[in-house]
């Protein structure tokens, strides 16, 4: 993990915390549900960036 830029990890944990807080609610409004999906998409993008920083030559799993 030494090669992972710190800002990517900060982004991951901040967004993960926001997602956790939203999912802890007993009822989600339509706006909350949109935010959950947005955060999930953002987390996947950050995870992709983290993986790319570790395996920049595409040595990871094939793209879908």
Beta strands, then each sheet from edge to edge (+ up, - down):
end
